[in-house]
């Protein structure tokens, strides 16, 4: 009982969303979830789930209890949502669009956190979990497409607008220039080359946005990027194509820039190290920048 009450109190503060949304958006998201707990229980359950896992970090001696409750809340949220989705008409889907978008965002955030912090001993297991996280993240854009004008008026409007713009705007920075050159110089098939080049272009866009956004929303770029990846790129990743792995390692730099956010922590360092070990020393030149970023930070610590 005590754990449950503490999770509810922690969720109401909205602290899990600090640096992942503006103060105004954070308060609105919490208000919508709490005020509509009866009509949309899956939304408040997912908020409780991610809050419980945050408390597990803050209270390591009680981590297992909080992690167990987080899983229970998340499972209940998904069960409720799947039950309600049966027989749902287009009109009903649009009526419930905002709470479903907010749930999708919180779930994507939560699964991304779990992907980078739990059961990460092997590359194959990590990729399996990362692919799931990508599909969940892309679901956010699918929901927004049901009624885009309504979606962009939601508390997540700026995030959804950025995801939409990523598909049509051209990046301007140079962080991924060498990465694109590496992809273009490879002897991969046209589909792999094209999908990895697209992933690199969108990663450059994410770096551009990270440099443009204010401090409190910069971490959204690391949250958004998986939602931009195509199925062709995911296939290349599952096949361990060199170009796909090197591109993902460069995403690790973006994660590392957001390491002060509890959702990410050491995710960037972990991802870069995982891929470096998978490829071996012979390909470390292709990973030069990611490895240098992690090494320079280690020296400063």
C-alpha positions in Angstrom: 0.0 0.0 0.0 2.8 2.4 1.0 4.6 1.9 -2.4 1.3 2.4 -4.3 0.6 5.7 -2.5 4.1 6.9 -3.1 3.9 6.1 -6.8 0.7 8.1 -7.1 2.2 11.1 -5.3 5.3 10.8 -7.5 3.3 10.6 -10.7 1.3 13.7 -9.8 4.5 15.8 -9.5 5.3 15.1 -13.2 9.0 14.8 -12.3 9.4 11.9 -14.7 8.8 14.4 -17.6 11.3 17.0 -16.4 13.5 18.0 -19.3 11.3 16.0 -21.7 8.6 18.7 -22.1 8.0 22.3 -21.2 6.7 23.0 -17.7 3.3 23.9 -19.2 3.0 20.7 -21.3 4.1 18.6 -18.4 1.4 20.0 -16.1 -1.2 19.6 -18.8 -0.3 16.0 -19.4 -0.5 15.1 -15.7 -3.8 17.0 -15.4 -5.3 15.1 -18.3 -4.2 11.8 -17.0 -5.4 12.3 -13.5 -8.6 14.1 -14.3 -9.6 11.4 -16.8 -8.5 8.4 -14.8 -12.0 6.9 -14.9 -12.6 7.4 -18.6 -9.1 6.6 -19.8 -7.6 4.3 -17.1 -4.8 3.1 -19.4 -3.3 6.6 -19.5 -3.0 7.0 -15.8 -1.8 3.4 -15.4 1.0 4.1 -17.9 1.9 7.3 -16.0 2.1 5.2 -12.8 4.2 2.6 -14.5 6.9 5.0 -15.7 6.8 6.8 -12.3 7.3 3.5 -10.5 10.4 2.7 -12.5 11.7 6.2 -11.8 11.2 5.6 -8.1 13.2 2.3 -8.5 16.2 4.4 -9.5 15.7 6.8 -6.6 15.3 4.0 -4.1 17.7 1.2 -5.1 17.0 -0.8 -1.9 13.4 -1.1 -3.0 14.0 -1.3 -6.7 12.6 -4.7 -7.2 9.3 -3.8 -5.6 8.9 -0.7 -7.7 9.9 -2.5 -10.9 7.3 -5.2 -10.2 4.6 -2.6 -9.7 5.8 -0.8 -12.9 5.3 -4.0 -14.9 1.8 -4.5 -13.3 0.7 -1.0 -14.2 2.0 -1.2 -17.7 0.5 -4.6 -18.4 -2.9 -3.4 -17.0 -2.7 -0.3 -19.2 -2.1 -2.3 -22.4 -4.8 -4.9 -21.5 -7.3 -2.1 -21.0 -6.3 -0.3 -24.2 -6.4 -3.4 -26.3 -9.9 -4.3 -24.9 -11.2 -0.8 -25.8 -9.6 -1.0 -29.2 -11.8 -3.9 -30.2 -14.7 -2.7 -32.3 -13.5 1.0 -32.1 -14.9 3.1 -35.0 -13.0 5.9 -36.7 -15.2 8.4 -34.9 -14.5 6.9 -31.5 -10.8 6.8 -32.3 -10.7 10.5 -33.0 -12.7 11.3 -29.9 -10.2 9.5 -27.7 -7.2 10.7 -29.8 -5.5 13.0 -27.2 -5.4 10.5 -24.3 -4.3 7.8 -26.7 -1.5 10.0 -28.0 -0.4 10.8 -24.5 -0.4 7.1 -23.6 1.6 6.3 -26.7 4.2 8.9 -25.8 4.5 7.7 -22.2 4.7 4.1 -23.3 7.3 4.8 -25.9 9.4 6.7 -23.4 9.1 3.9 -20.9 10.0 1.1 -23.3 13.0 3.2 -24.6 14.2 3.4 -21.0 13.7 -0.3 -20.4 15.4 -1.1 -23.7 18.6 0.7 -22.6 18.7 -0.4 -19.0 17.4 -4.0 -18.7 18.7 -7.3 -20.0 21.4 -5.7 -22.2 24.0 -8.4 -22.0 23.8 -9.5 -25.7 23.5 -7.6 -29.0 20.7 -9.9 -30.3 18.6 -9.3 -27.2 19.1 -5.6 -27.3 18.2 -5.3 -31.0 15.1 -7.3 -30.4 14.0 -4.9 -27.7 15.1 -1.8 -29.7 13.0 -2.9 -32.7 10.0 -3.1 -30.4 10.8 0.4 -29.1 11.0 1.7 -32.7 7.6 0.2 -33.6 6.0 1.7 -30.5 7.6 5.1 -31.3 6.3 5.0 -34.9 2.8 4.3 -33.5 2.8 7.8 -32.1 3.0 9.3 -35.6 0.3 6.9 -36.9 -2.1 8.1 -34.2 -1.3 11.7 -35.0 -2.2 11.0 -38.6 -5.8 10.2 -37.7 -6.4 13.9 -37.1 -3.2 15.9 -37.4 -4.8 19.3 -36.7 -6.2 18.0 -33.5 -3.0 16.2 -32.5 -0.8 19.3 -32.9 -3.1 21.2 -30.5 -2.4 18.6 -27.8 0.3 19.0 -25.1 2.6 17.0 -27.4 1.9 19.3 -30.4 5.5 20.6 -30.7 6.9 17.1 -30.6 4.5 15.8 -33.2 5.1 18.8 -35.4 8.9 18.1 -35.2 8.4 14.5 -36.2 6.2 15.6 -39.1 8.8 18.1 -40.2 11.6 15.6 -40.1 10.2 13.8 -43.0 10.1 16.8 -45.3 12.8 19.3 -44.1 16.5 19.1 -45.1 19.1 18.9 -42.4 21.7 21.7 -42.4 24.5 20.5 -39.9 27.6 18.5 -40.7 27.8 16.1 -37.8 26.8 13.1 -40.0 28.8 14.1 -43.1 31.5 11.4 -42.6 28.8 8.9 -41.7 27.0 9.5 -45.0 30.3 9.3 -46.9 31.0 6.0 -45.3 27.5 4.6 -46.2 27.9 5.8 -49.8 31.3 4.2 -50.1 30.2 0.8 -48.9 29.3 -2.1 -51.2 25.9 -2.8 -49.6 22.9 -3.3 -51.8 20.9 -0.4 -53.0 18.1 -1.0 -50.4 20.5 -1.1 -47.5 22.5 1.9 -48.7 19.3 3.9 -49.3 17.7 3.0 -45.9 20.9 3.8 -44.0 21.5 7.0 -45.8 17.9 8.0 -44.9 18.6 7.1 -41.2 21.7 9.2 -41.3 19.9 12.1 -42.8 17.3 12.0 -40.1 20.0 11.7 -37.5 21.5 14.8 -38.8 18.1 16.5 -38.5 18.0 15.3 -34.9 21.4 16.8 -34.2 20.2 20.1 -35.8 17.1 20.1 -33.6 19.2 19.3 -30.5 21.3 22.4 -31.2 18.2 24.6 -31.9 15.9 23.6 -29.0 16.0 25.1 -25.6 17.6 23.1 -22.8 14.3 21.6 -21.4 13.3 20.0 -24.7 16.6 19.0 -26.2 16.3 15.4 -25.0 13.1 15.1 -27.1 15.4 14.6 -30.1 16.7 11.4 -28.7 13.1 10.3 -28.0 12.0 11.2 -31.5 14.7 9.6 -33.6 13.5 6.0 -33.3 10.1 7.1 -34.6 11.8 8.3 -37.9 13.4 5.0 -38.8 12.0 3.0 -41.7 11.2 -0.7 -41.8 14.0 -1.2 -44.4 16.6 0.2 -42.0 15.2 -2.0 -39.1 15.7 -5.0 -41.4 19.3 -4.0 -42.1 19.8 -3.7 -38.4 18.4 -7.1 -37.7 20.7 -8.5 -40.4 23.7 -6.8 -38.7 24.6 -4.9 -41.8 27.7 -2.8 -41.1 26.2 0.5 -42.3 23.2 0.1 -40.1 25.3 -0.7 -37.0 27.6 2.3 -37.6 24.6 4.6 -38.0 23.1 3.3 -34.8 26.4 3.9 -33.0 26.2 7.6 -34.1 22.7 7.7 -32.5 24.6 6.8 -29.4 26.2 10.2 -29.5 22.8 11.9 -29.3 21.9 9.7 -26.4 25.1 10.5 -24.7 24.4 14.2 -25.1 21.2 13.5 -23.2 22.8 11.4 -20.4 21.6 13.8 -17.7 18.0 12.7 -18.4 17.0 9.8 -16.2 15.4 7.9 -19.1 18.8 7.7 -20.9 21.6 7.7 -18.3 24.5 5.8 -19.8 22.5 4.6 -22.8 24.8 6.3 -25.3 28.0 4.9 -23.8 26.4 1.4 -23.6 25.2 1.5 -27.2 28.5 2.7 -28.7 30.4 0.1 -26.7 28.0 -2.7 -27.6 28.4 -2.0 -31.4 32.1 -1.5 -31.1 32.5 -5.0 -29.5 30.2 -6.5 -32.1 32.2 -5.1 -35.0 35.6 -5.6 -33.5 38.8 -3.4 -33.8 39.0 -3.6 -37.6 36.0 -1.3 -37.9 36.8 1.2 -35.1 37.8 3.8 -37.7 34.2 3.9 -38.9 33.2 4.4 -35.2 35.9 7.0 -34.6 33.6 9.9 -33.6 31.3 7.9 -31.3 34.3 6.3 -29.6 36.1 9.6 -29.2 33.0 11.2 -27.7 32.7 8.5 -25.0 36.5 8.5 -24.4 36.8 12.2 -24.0 33.9 12.3 -21.5 35.6 9.4 -19.5 38.8 11.4 -19.3 37.0 14.4 -18.0 35.2 12.4 -15.3 
